[in-house]
Amino acid sequence: MSDIAIRVENLSKVYKLYDKPIDRMKESLSLTKRKYSREHYALKDITFSVNKGEILGIIGVNGSGKSTLLKIITGVLSASSGDVMVNGIVSALLELGAGFNQEYTGMENIYLNGTMLGISREEIELRIPDILQFADIGEFIHQPVKTYSSGMFARLAFSVAISSNPNILIVDEVLAVGDTKFQVKCLEKIKQLQSEGTTILYVSHDIYSMRNFCNRVMWLNKGQFKMIGQAEDIIQKYKASLMDNTILTSQKDINSDIINIKNIYLNGRAEFNQNFVTGDELSIKIEYDLFEKINKLVIGIAILDIEGKYVSGVNTKVDKFEFDVDINNTNKVELLYPNLTLLPNTYYIRIAIFEANGITILEEKKIAFELNVISQEYLGEGYALFERKWRVY
């Protein structure tokens, strides 16, 4: 037991849902104990443990119960059933602004949070220089936090959280709002804390950082435990599930009787999962058939991140690429990227064929391929590299 930092057994959180506000009163006053509500499980029978000094990533789509689980572990919410054992001092970064008084200044909130953690005023004052140095928000520390940007809020919240020297640090998406430089700074600090024996629960949609950052990953789905294991293994299965679900959704969205995209090739291969190196050539070939006479078409190709956000989107109309279409034969179009400047991450390709104005979609493949862009060295931050030159002047 001494090697376990967190143990969760058969944990459930259930909410009562009412169709109308008055139903809540009817149920509480009913002499026959009639139910006017239905149960919704935010979490159901969750069991897992985290070892001391381990970084456990938690993944799952929105609504899977990740935040609810963290709130129960930190004591913000109570469980409906089950047990939670926490061995050590916990510091948590949950929703942005949680534990902060919006009317107080940043400095006043440092004292407030320290008091809530049971730290004496004298000890808080000893820690303030380190907090201010790490947060690096300058004179804004004396302004009400309600005037802060989300990035400044994240800086102060993280700095306060780590100042308590916690045994367990819980981070729930809050770092996503900070600037890239500060995110790197935070991740380096978290790595340092882990090397010193701190246990970390880490929730993020950034699968690339989770893959390189976490010892193990747990996957939650619709409030239920899906699986837990080595980070790479769980992430690959999670990505495959996301891609499968998106393909099914795509097929339901568009059922064209005018055009059919019959084949898609990346660098001449029709494999759904391929690895690329930053700087490689990328060829996207599309083969499609027409079932009705159409004079002109617009073909669009987009590259998306794991959450479906656009990284790049181009089409033949914008690029002024004119091409003929043939109702009697298979049509073939290729988009060539001579130098794939994407930085390491996982990306998906969306292909759509529009009518001549580029407004109405006639055929679409939302997720056709998974591109795993890799590199043997650190190249930079963000999604892509841009052509550049350095000089002294």
N, C-alpha and C positions, 0 to 999 in steps of 0.2 A: 504493500500500500504506500510505503514511503517514496517510491519512484513515480507515483501517480500524482499529477497536478490537478486534473479535473476528471471526475467520473460521473457520467450521466446514465441512469438506468430507468428504462420504461417511462420516459418523460413524455407527457402529453399536455397540450394546452388547447382547451375547447372553449369556444364562445357561443353564446346563444344569439341567434339571429331572429329578428321579428320583422314581419312584413309591414306592420304599422306601429307607430309609437304607443298607441293605446293598448296594443296586445301585451305589452310588458306589464301594465297595470292589471289587466284582466287575469293574467297568469298568477300574479302575486296575490290577488284577492279571491281566486277561485277556490270554493269550498270542496270541489271534487278533484282538485289538483290537476285540472285539465291543462294540457300543454298548448301554448300558442306560439311556441318557438321551435326552431330546428337547430341542431347542433352543427357547428363548423369547426373542424379540427385544424388549427394553425400548425400544430405539431401532434404526431401520433406515434407513441411507443418508440421513442428515440433512445438508443443505447450506444454509448461509445466511451472511450477514455483517452486522455492525452497525457503523455509522459512529461516529466519535468525537463525543461530545456528544449522541447520540441516546438516546431512551427507547424501548426495544422491549418491548412487552407480549407475553406468551406465554400463550395460552389453550388449553383442552382439558379434557375431563372427567377425573375421577380415573383414574389408570392410563394416561394418554396419553403419559407419558414426560417431563413437564416437569421434575420434580425430578431425575430421572436426568441429564438434559441439563445442568442447572445444576451438579450435582456433578462432572461430567466437566470442564466449563469451569473450575471452581475447583480441580481437581486432587484432589478427595476420592475420586473413582472413576477408574479407568483405562478407556479405550475398548477394545473388542474389535478395531475397525478404524477407519480414517479418521484425519483430522488436525484438530487444534484449534490455532489461533494466537491468543494473547492479547497485546495490545500495551499494557502498563501494569500498575500495581499494582491488584490485585483485592481488594475487601473484600466478604464475602458474609454474608447473613442467610438461612440455610437452615432446617433444623428448629429449633424452639425449644430452646435449650440447647446447640446444636452449638458445640463449641469452648470450653465452660465446664466447669469442675470443680465438681460439685455440692456437694462438701464445703468448697470455698473460699468466702470471703466475696465480696461484690461487688467490693470494693476489690482483693482478691487476684486476682480474675479479670481485672480491668483490666490489672494487670501481666502476668498470664499471656498474655493475648491480644496485648498490645503486644510481648512477647518473641517470640511466634510469628510476628509480622509483621516481626521484625527491627528493632524500634525500641529505642533505648537506654533505660535506666531514667531517665536525666535528661530525655530527651524525653517519656517517658510522664508524668513528674511535672508537666511544663509543660502537658500536655494535660488532666490530671485535673480542674481547675476547670471547664473547658468540658463535660467528660463528665458531671460531677455536676449541673451546671446544667441540661443538656438532659434527663438522665434523670429528675431531680426525684423521687427516691425517699427522700430524707431519710436518717435514721439507719439505714435498712435496708441501706445500702451496706456496713455493717460486720457484717451477718448472713450466714450461709451461704445461697447462692443456692437451695439445696434448700427453703428456707422461703418463697421468693418465690411470689407468684401469677403466673399466666401473663402478665398485663398488666405487672407489674413486671419480669419477665424480658425481655419485649419492649422495654421502655423502656431497660434497661441494654444489651441486645444491640445495639439500633440506635445508641445513643449511642457505644458503643465502635467500631462499624463505621465510622461517619462520621468518627471522630476521627483516623483514619489518612490522611485526605485522599486517598482512592483515586482512581485514574483510571477505574476501573470498579466500580460498585456493583451487587450482585446481591441482589434481595429476593424471597424465596419464601414468600408467604402469612403470614409471621410477624407482620405488622402487623395481621392480622385479629383477633388476640387482645387487642390494646390497646384502651383506651377511646377513644371517638370524638374527644375533644379531642386526645389524643396522636396519633391517626391523622392528623388534620388538620395537626398540628405537623410530623409526619414527611413528609407529602406536600409541605408548603411547603419543608421543608429539601431534599427531593429535587429540587424545581423549582429551588432556588437552586444546588444542585450542578450541575444540567444547564446552567444559565446560565453557570457557571464552566468548562464543558467536560467535566464528568464524564459518562461513558457509563453508562446504567442498563438492566439487564434486570429486568423487573417481572412477577412471576407473581401473579395474583389472580383470585378468582371474582367480584369486584366489577366487573362489566362497565361500570357507569356511570362509575366513577372511571377505568377504563382508557380509555374512549372520550374523556374530557376530558383525559387525562393523557399518553397515549402518542403518539409520532409515527407509529409503525407497530406492527402486531400480527402475530404469527406463530401459526398454528393447528396444533397437533399432534393426531393422532388415532391411537390404538392404536400408538404408537411411531413413527409415520411422519409425514413432512412433508405437511401438507394444503395450506396456502397462506400467503402473506405479502403484506402490502400496507398501504394506508392504514387507520388504526384503524377508522373508521366502516364502511368496506366489509366488512372481515373480520368485525367484530362482528355486523353484520346477517346475514351468511351463517351464522355460528356459531349465532346465536339461532334462525334458521330451521331449522337442522339439529336443534337440541335440541327444538324444538316438534314437528317431524315425527316424531322418534323417540318422543316421549312420546305423541303421538296414536296411533301404531301400537301402542304398549304398551297404551294404554287400550282400544283396540278388541279386543285379545286378552284383556284381563282380564275385561271384561263383555260378554256376548253375550245380552242379555235377550230372552226371548220373551213378556214380560209388558208391557213399556213400551218405547217408542221416542221418544227426544228427536229431533224432526224438524227444528226450527229454533231458532237462538239469535240474538238481535239485541242489539247495543250501540247505544243511542241511535237505534234504528230501522234500523240497518244491519247486514248480515250479513258485513261485511268482517273478515278475520282479523287485520289489522294496522291499528290506529287510534291517532291521537295525541289526548291529552287534556291540558288545562292544569289544574294544581292549583286547585281551587275550582269546576271545572265540575260540572254535573249529570251523573250516570251512571245510565242506565236499562239494566237487564238483563232482557230478555224471553225467556221459554222457551215453546216450543210442543211438546207431546208427545201421543202417542196411546196409548191403553190397549187391550190385546188380551184382558184378563180382567177380570171384575168385581172392583173393589177399592173399599172404602168410604172409606178414608182413606190419605193419603200424607204424607210429609215431604220437602220439597225443601230441599237445602242448597247454598249458593253460597260458595265460598272464593276468596280472592285470594292468589296465591302469588308469591314472588320468582323470580328466574331459576334458583335452585338447587332450587326446589320447596318451600321453607320457607313455612309459613303466615304471612301478613301479617294476614289477617282471615278468619274463618269464621263464618257465621250460618246458621240454618235456621228453617223455619216453626214448628217445635215450640217452640224456645227463645223465639221472638218471639211465640208464642201467636197465630199467624195461621191461622185456620180457613178452609178452602176446599173446595168440592165438586169431585168428579171425574166425568167423563162418558165412558162406554165407546163411545158412538155418535158423538161429535164430538171434534175436536181441542181439547185443553185448553190454556189460556193463563194464565201467571203472570208477574208483573213484580216485580222488586226495584228500588227507586229510592233512589239516594243523592243527595239534593238538593245536597250540597256535597262533592265528591270531595276529601278532605283528603290524599290520597297525595302524597308528595314525589317529585320527578323520579327516575324509574328505569323499568325494564321489568318488567311484571307479567303473570301469566297467570291465567285464571279456570278454576276447576274446579266443575263442576255435578254433583250426585248426587241421585237420587230414591230414597228409602227407604220401607220399609213403615211402618205407623203408629207403631211404637215407635222409629223412627229408628235402628235397629241394622243391619238387613240391607239392603245396596245392591241395588236392582232394576235401575237403569240409571245410567250414569255417563259423563260426558265430562270427562276429566281436564284437557285443555288445549283450550279452545275458542277463545280469543282472546288476542291480544297487545296489552297496553295500554302505549303509550309515553307516560308522563306527563312533560310538559315545563314549563319556566318560563323567563321571560326574566331572572329575578333569583334570587339566592341566598335561600332561604327557611328553611333550617335543616338539621338532620341527622336521620338515621333513616329510617323508612318513611312517617310520617304527621305532619300537623299536628293539634294539639288546640285546641279553642276555649279562649281564654285572655284575661286582662286583666292589665295591669301597673298598679300604683298605689304611691304613696309614703305611708307611714304612720308 
